[in-house]
Amino acid sequence: MLIFDSHLDLALNGVDWNRDLRQSVDDIRAQETTLEMEEKGRQTNTLSFPELRVSELAVCLTTLLARQEQPINHSFGWTSPHTCYAMAHAHLAYYRALEADGTMRMLRTAAELKSHFEAYRVEPKTTPLGFILTMEGADPILQPKTIFEFHEAGLRALGLTHYGTNRYGGGTRSEVGLSLDAIELLKYCQELAITIDMTHLSDVSFWQVAKHFPGRVHASHQNARAICNWQRQFSDDQIQFVIERDGVLGVSMDVIMLQDGFVRGKTKPTATLERAVDQIDHVCQLSGSIRHVGIGTDLDGGYGNEQTPADLNRYRDLQTLTAIMQRRGFPKADIESFFHGNWLRFFGEVLP
């Protein structure tokens, strides 16, 4: 089953973590084991470009991610907005280099998305990985008008915040609202037809975006509080808002969003991919159909399989969702919609 994944941090892996994603998953794991890299997420990666091809990933959203924060106590995060801006351009350069050697293909328009997906369907072994450029956390946007520069470079989706707060508003683990600059930035995003990713907004910021931004919204990697009850997840009211705006929510495979009470570095994953199907079903129950839910794995987003469902060792294991969904009564057409159809429709409407 072809996959459209709405959230991968490929440049984080290639640039910040200095992984050669042209290698196999096993080779990267072996290299990091030999070098005795002990940081969480090392030696346990789930993806690489060969792995993504075997897994039938045709299209993804992949990020520019450069978060400003104090202090820096992990392997990504930067101390000034200027460095965030520079690192976002380093990520962009990484994708351009992969385009130059035929590994990836940026998709800027609806026509490009449609033609690429059809090409991948016909020639999955040779067609590059298609990607739509997104930004997770607006820290690299030095001032609201900087969005025009990134849009010209191909940016088509934007999440204002990540963990904590930034100069545009409050994110996960905060209850801060939007800044005045965020209102201006949202105005420009509406002008440019950039879709806003509601993921990682604080509850206060979420509803302020809902008020001030009339354009298209989505949630790239976002699960439900009804299943995993902490602030990173959406309340049913928030899920319903995305549904009412005809958006799509991507089910994340980060076990902290699937297993209630999971503590990074302390708790062992016990939740399985059945729990991810619970997430799919929850959105379906709220919306009345499969239309508003897709895949948004966030795999290798600063963690590895020490923080994924117990039966997900590497990216290809997503394909086992097909059998689980069949057993739980989802028809073939709905399974296809979940794996790729809903995101294809959404971005077919959103992209110029």
C-alpha positions in Angstrom: 0.0 0.0 0.0 1.5 3.4 -1.1 2.0 5.8 1.8 1.7 9.5 2.2 3.3 10.6 5.5 2.5 14.1 6.7 5.4 14.4 9.0 9.1 13.4 8.8 12.1 15.3 10.0 14.5 14.1 7.4 16.9 17.0 7.5 17.1 16.8 11.3 18.4 13.3 10.8 20.7 14.1 7.9 22.1 17.5 9.1 21.7 17.8 12.9 22.3 14.1 13.6 24.8 13.6 10.8 23.3 10.4 9.4 23.8 9.3 5.9 20.3 8.3 5.0 21.4 6.6 1.8 22.6 3.8 4.0 20.3 1.0 5.3 18.7 1.2 8.7 20.9 -1.6 9.9 24.1 0.1 8.7 23.2 3.3 10.5 22.4 1.4 13.7 25.7 -0.5 13.5 27.7 2.7 12.9 26.1 4.4 15.9 26.6 1.3 18.1 30.3 1.1 17.1 30.7 4.8 17.9 29.0 4.2 21.3 26.4 6.9 20.7 24.3 6.7 23.8 21.9 9.6 23.4 18.2 8.6 23.2 17.3 7.8 19.6 20.8 6.6 18.6 21.2 3.0 17.5 17.5 2.6 17.2 16.6 4.6 14.0 13.6 3.3 12.0 14.2 4.9 8.7 16.6 5.7 5.8 16.0 6.3 2.1 16.3 2.5 1.2 13.9 1.7 4.0 11.4 4.3 2.9 11.4 2.9 -0.6 10.9 -0.7 0.6 8.1 0.7 2.8 6.3 2.2 -0.3 6.5 5.8 0.9 5.6 7.8 -2.2 5.1 11.3 -0.7 5.9 13.0 2.6 5.9 16.4 4.3 9.4 17.0 5.6 10.5 19.7 7.9 12.7 22.7 8.3 13.1 22.4 12.1 15.3 24.8 14.1 14.0 25.6 17.5 15.2 28.5 19.6 15.6 27.8 23.3 17.6 28.3 26.4 19.3 26.2 27.7 20.4 23.7 25.0 20.5 20.3 26.6 20.1 18.0 23.6 21.3 17.7 20.0 18.9 20.1 18.4 17.9 23.6 19.5 19.6 26.9 18.9 20.3 30.0 21.0 19.4 32.8 18.6 16.9 33.5 15.9 19.7 34.1 13.4 21.1 30.6 14.0 17.6 29.2 13.6 17.3 31.0 10.3 20.7 29.7 9.2 19.9 26.1 10.2 16.6 26.2 8.3 18.6 27.1 5.2 21.0 24.3 6.0 18.0 21.9 6.0 16.8 23.4 2.7 20.2 22.9 1.2 20.2 19.3 2.3 16.9 18.7 0.4 18.3 20.5 -2.6 21.3 18.3 -2.6 19.1 15.2 -2.5 17.0 16.6 -5.3 20.2 17.1 -7.4 21.2 13.4 -7.1 17.6 12.1 -7.8 16.8 10.9 -4.3 14.0 13.4 -3.6 11.7 15.7 -5.6 10.1 18.8 -4.2 6.4 19.2 -5.0 5.3 22.8 -5.1 1.9 22.6 -6.9 -1.1 20.3 -7.1 -0.2 19.3 -10.6 3.3 18.3 -9.5 1.8 16.2 -6.6 -0.7 14.4 -8.9 1.9 13.6 -11.6 4.5 12.5 -9.1 2.1 10.1 -7.3 1.0 8.6 -10.5 4.7 8.2 -11.6 5.5 6.5 -8.2 2.5 4.2 -8.6 3.9 3.0 -12.0 7.7 3.0 -11.2 8.1 2.7 -7.4 11.6 1.4 -7.7 13.1 4.4 -9.6 10.8 7.4 -8.9 12.3 9.8 -6.3 10.6 10.4 -2.9 8.2 13.3 -3.4 8.1 15.9 -0.6 6.2 18.9 0.3 8.2 21.4 2.4 6.9 22.3 5.9 8.3 24.2 8.8 7.9 22.9 12.4 8.1 25.9 14.6 8.4 29.4 13.1 11.6 30.3 14.9 13.5 30.7 11.6 11.1 33.4 10.4 13.0 36.4 11.6 10.0 38.7 11.0 6.6 38.0 9.6 7.5 39.0 6.1 10.3 36.5 6.0 7.6 33.9 5.2 7.7 35.2 1.6 11.3 34.2 1.3 10.6 30.7 2.5 7.5 30.4 0.3 9.6 31.3 -2.7 11.9 28.5 -1.7 9.0 26.0 -1.7 7.4 26.2 1.8 3.8 25.2 1.6 2.9 24.4 5.3 3.7 26.0 8.6 3.4 25.1 12.3 3.9 28.2 14.4 5.2 26.5 17.5 7.0 23.4 18.8 7.8 22.6 22.4 7.6 25.5 24.8 7.2 29.1 23.7 8.7 31.1 20.9 8.2 34.7 19.7 5.0 33.7 17.8 3.2 32.0 20.7 2.8 29.0 23.0 3.4 25.4 22.1 3.4 22.0 23.8 3.8 22.1 27.6 2.8 25.8 27.8 -0.4 27.8 28.1 0.7 30.9 26.3 -1.3 32.6 23.5 -0.2 34.1 20.2 2.0 37.2 19.9 1.0 40.2 17.7 3.6 39.1 15.2 1.8 35.8 14.9 -1.4 37.6 13.8 0.6 39.4 11.0 2.3 36.1 10.0 -1.0 34.3 9.8 -2.3 37.1 7.5 0.6 36.5 5.1 0.1 32.8 5.2 -3.5 33.3 4.2 -2.3 35.5 1.3 0.2 32.9 0.2 -2.3 30.0 0.6 0.0 28.3 3.1 -1.8 25.7 5.2 -1.4 26.1 9.0 -0.3 23.0 10.9 -2.2 23.1 14.2 0.1 20.5 15.8 2.1 21.6 18.8 0.0 24.7 19.6 -0.9 25.3 23.2 -4.7 25.2 23.8 -4.8 29.0 24.0 -2.8 29.4 20.8 -4.9 26.8 19.1 -8.2 28.7 19.5 -6.5 32.0 18.7 -5.3 30.6 15.4 -8.8 29.3 14.8 -10.1 32.8 15.3 -7.6 34.7 13.3 -6.8 32.4 10.4 -9.7 31.6 8.0 -7.6 29.5 5.6 -6.9 25.7 5.4 -5.6 23.9 8.4 -4.4 20.4 9.1 -2.6 18.6 12.0 0.4 16.7 10.7 1.1 14.4 13.6 -1.6 14.7 16.2 -3.4 12.1 18.4 -6.4 12.3 20.7 -6.4 13.1 24.5 -9.3 10.8 24.8 -6.8 7.9 24.2 -3.6 9.4 25.6 -4.5 12.1 28.1 -2.0 14.9 28.2 -1.7 18.3 26.6 0.3 17.3 23.5 -2.8 15.6 22.2 -6.0 17.3 21.0 -9.3 17.4 22.8 -12.3 16.2 20.9 -13.3 19.8 20.4 -10.0 20.6 18.7 -10.3 17.5 16.5 -13.8 18.5 15.6 -12.5 22.0 14.6 -10.0 20.5 12.2 -12.7 18.3 10.8 -15.1 21.2 10.3 -12.4 23.1 8.4 -12.1 20.0 6.1 -8.6 19.3 7.4 -6.8 16.0 8.0 -5.1 14.7 11.1 -2.0 12.5 10.9 -1.8 9.7 13.4 1.6 9.8 15.1 3.6 6.7 15.9 5.4 8.3 18.8 4.4 6.1 21.7 4.2 9.1 24.1 1.1 9.9 22.1 -0.3 6.4 22.2 0.5 5.0 25.6 -1.0 6.8 28.6 1.6 7.6 31.2 4.6 6.8 29.0 7.8 8.6 30.3 10.6 9.1 27.8 13.7 7.1 28.9 11.9 5.4 31.8 8.9 3.6 30.5 9.0 0.6 28.1 6.6 0.7 25.2 3.7 -1.7 25.6 1.2 -0.1 23.3 1.0 -1.7 19.8 -0.2 -0.6 16.4 -3.7 -1.6 17.6 -3.6 1.6 19.6 -2.8 3.6 16.4 -5.9 2.1 14.9 -7.8 3.2 18.0 -6.7 6.7 17.0 -8.0 6.2 13.5 -11.3 4.9 14.7 -11.7 7.8 17.2 -11.4 10.4 14.5 -13.8 8.4 12.3 -16.3 8.3 15.1 -16.1 12.1 15.5 -16.4 12.9 11.8 -18.6 10.1 10.6 -16.1 8.9 8.0 -12.5 8.1 7.2 -12.1 11.4 5.3 -10.2 13.3 8.0 -7.5 11.0 9.2 -4.2 9.9 7.6 -0.6 8.9 8.5 1.7 11.4 10.2 4.3 9.2 11.8 6.9 11.6 13.2 9.2 8.6 13.1 12.9 9.4 14.0 11.8 12.8 15.1 14.5 12.9 17.8 13.8 9.4 19.0 14.0 5.8 17.7 12.2 2.5 18.3 12.7 2.8 22.0 9.8 5.2 21.7 7.5 3.6 19.1 4.8 1.0 19.4 6.1 -2.4 20.6 5.5 -4.0 17.2 7.1 -1.2 15.2 10.8 -1.8 14.8 11.3 0.1 11.5 9.3 2.1 9.0 8.2 -0.9 6.9 6.2 -2.2 9.9 3.5 0.5 9.1 2.3 -1.9 6.4 0.9 -4.2 9.1 -1.7 -1.5 9.8 -3.5 -2.9 6.7 -4.2 -6.3 8.2 -5.2 -4.7 11.6 -7.6 -2.3 9.8 -9.1 -5.1 7.7 -9.6 -7.3 10.8 -11.4 -4.4 12.5 -13.8 -3.9 9.6 -12.4 -1.1 7.6 -13.2 -1.5 3.9 -10.4 -1.5 1.3 -11.3 2.0 0.1 -11.1 3.4 3.6 -7.7 1.8 4.2 -6.4 3.4 0.9 -7.8 6.8 2.0 -6.0 6.5 5.3 -2.7 5.4 3.8 -2.6 8.1 1.1 -5.9 9.2 -0.3 -6.9 11.8 2.3 -3.6 13.6 2.2 -3.5 13.5 -1.6 -7.0 15.1 -1.7 -6.1 17.7 0.9 -2.9 18.9 -0.6 -4.4 18.6 -4.1 -6.8 21.3 -2.9 -4.3 23.4 -0.9 -1.4 23.5 -3.2 -1.5 26.2 -6.0 
